Amino acid sequence: MKVVIIGGVAGGATAAARIRRLDEQAEIVVFERSGFISYANCGLPYYIGGTIEDENDLTLQTPESFWKRFRVKMNVHHEATAIHPDSKTVTVKNLENGKILTESYDKLVLSPGAKPIKPGFDGIDSDKIFALRTVEDTLRLKKYTDEHHPKSAVVVGGGFIGIEVAENLRELGIDVTLVEAADQLMAPFDRDMASFIHAEIRKNSIHLMLDTMVEGFADTDCGIDVKLKSAPTLHTDMIVMAIGVAPETTLAKEAGLELGIKSSIVVNDKMETSIPDIYAVGDAVQIKNFVTDTDTLISLAGPANKQGRIAADNICGGDSHYTGGQGSSVIKIFDMTAAATGINEKTAKSLGIATDKVILSPMSHAGYYPGGKMMTMKVLLEKESYRILGAQIVGFDGVDKRIDVLATAIRAGIKAYELTELDLAYAPPYSSAKDPVNMAGY
């Protein structure tokens, strides 16, 4: 059996490794457009700020190490340009020498990921404007900050990448302005919970501009201007665009695969596309929301890795199924941690789900033991059924632990009042006799 995989980062690399473990004889060939495979997207902002010092730490594997360990042919700087389902071949361009080659397959896995949204603003192609999606993007941004020592920066977009980049640029001593078109940062959170994030951002001397639309850019002799719709023009030394990503599905569309939300690839729960022997995983695919059973897009590393493994299982004759994602996520914001799982009130309202909620502010551990810090928890539940729909937590210690317990409770179908029955570990330095999750249940 010969398996060709397009995309060698999260889902693609996982699929390749899993196939090899299940089938020692399979021929596995991976084509990756960038110069790096299996890299840690989520760590890229922390290399900019210097928390991660060695760029080699960003790549979990190299083509050489992947071959040595798994006997998988990892071809970097190779871009797949066409899929031919009838002949079961892929056309690939070597980006280093321009040569075109044709690769046959028995099974094909698409893991093209997503691309940063690039609006058609005037001046968008300025060399002072950066995105942060690949290792190459990161090295370019790092080189600019090291060589030009910018005093100011504007970050456009208040999601995960925008906030993490803003924090890391601020850690370098750069004066940072964060511009967001919506009335809050971090869309997974309701506005009442996002307000804690806003306060932490401002506390750390980042200028926060909400409800502010960018209209264009213009290079100047000493920097770049950011034109705003309802505010004066901002002058800055550099800009980072982080307004979200869109599925990279040009290949899939041209090959005739069925597409869904935002041109994402439609797959079933075995990660099979509409064309036999072609699978798709990761940020490019449309999946089911585990809580609402509606179609959705979730661009996170955890789901991509799970999907890659499931596709590999099924390619090798297994019977694995993806049961949907619930968007469990966590972010560091200076000293604060914010985390969410499931859906928020805004989403529930849009779907017509009748909800109730509990909001509480427990300590991270026993109050009499020194060092405890308060967190704020919001747990959303369905009226009458008491089904847990989602949770949001903002605080300083122990936030990640509690969101993981609540994410597990959602997956297990535990009712909100049954949180009281969870037998959770307790010692004064770590928790209270009634853990914050138990208290939410009470």
Sequence and secondary structure as in RCSB ss.txt:
>XXXX:A:sequence
MKVVIIGGVAGGATAAARIRRLDEQAEIVVFERSGFISYANCGLPYYIGGTIEDENDLTLQTPESFWKRFRVKMN
VHHEATAIHPDSKTVTVKNLENGKILTESYDKLVLSPGAKPIKPGFDGIDSDKIFALRTVEDTLRLKKYTDEHHP
KSAVVVGGGFIGIEVAENLRELGIDVTLVEAADQLMAPFDRDMASFIHAEIRKNSIHLMLDTMVEGFADTDCGID
VKLKSAPTLHTDMIVMAIGVAPETTLAKEAGLELGIKSSIVVNDKMETSIPDIYAVGDAVQIKNFVTDTDTLISL
AGPANKQGRIAADNICGGDSHYTGGQGSSVIKIFDMTAAATGINEKTAKSLGIATDKVILSPMSHAGYYPGGKMM
TMKVLLEKESYRILGAQIVGFDGVDKRIDVLATAIRAGIKAYELTELDLAYAPPYSSAKDPVNMAGY
>XXXX:A:secstr
 EEEEE  SHHHHHHHHHHHHH SS EEEEEESSS SSB GGGHHHHHTTSS  GGGGBS  HHHHHHHH  EEE
ETEEEEEEETTTTEEEEEETTT  EEEEE SEEEE   EEE     BTTT TTEE  SSHHHHHHHHHHHHHH  
SEEEEE  SHHHHHHHHHHHHTT EEEEE SSSSS TTS HHHHHHHHHHHHHTT EEE S  EEEEEEETTEEE
EEESSS  EEES EEE S EEE  HHHHHHT  B GGG EE  TT B SSTTEEE GGGEEEEBTTT  EE    
HHHHHHHHHHHHHHHTT       B   EEEEETTEEEEEEE  HHHHHHTT  EEEEEE  BSS TTSTT  B 
EEEEEEETTT BEEEEEEEESSSHHHHHHHHHHHHHHT BGGGGGG      TTT  SS HHHHHH 
